[in-house]
Amino acid sequence: MRKNLYCILISFSLVSCYTYQVKKQANPTADNKQASKMSSGNNAPAQTKNPNADSQNLNLQQVSAPVNVQEKLSPNKNVRIEADGKTYKVIVDRWESDSLVAHPVHNPKKILKFHKNQINAERIAEKRFSQPIADIITVAAYAGAGVLIWSLLK
């Protein structure tokens, strides 16, 4: 019984509610569509749709705008980046012209430098709090406490 309890406690201590998540970009064409629908009001008659316009809008949505790496990687951010096919978990220190100066998360003395062209802009993931993981840990903790109390009373 104690071995199981120790294993459960160790597994909870290794689980983190913080995960690296890629920030999704806002779609400017979708924002324009919503704004035009809201400005037209409910009293406007329904317009017939043009299939060519719909296909053009789909093409615009599929082509993503270029991502500015320097805007995404501001100082003191904890991020996971992919550079030259390798993945790094770093804390951004500063930008020196076109080069990113950062240090690994668990080694602040080591300095890493990346040129902005080396960094895969679509794969930049910020460290954020994950509510679903926190909820799963909470439910599992309550269930474990319930099982522990039930086994003590048995």
Helices and strands as residue ranges (DSSP letters): H 2-14, E 18-22, H 28-40, H 51-62, H 69-72, E 78-83, E 86-96, E 99-104, E 112-115, G 121-123, E 125-129, H 131-153
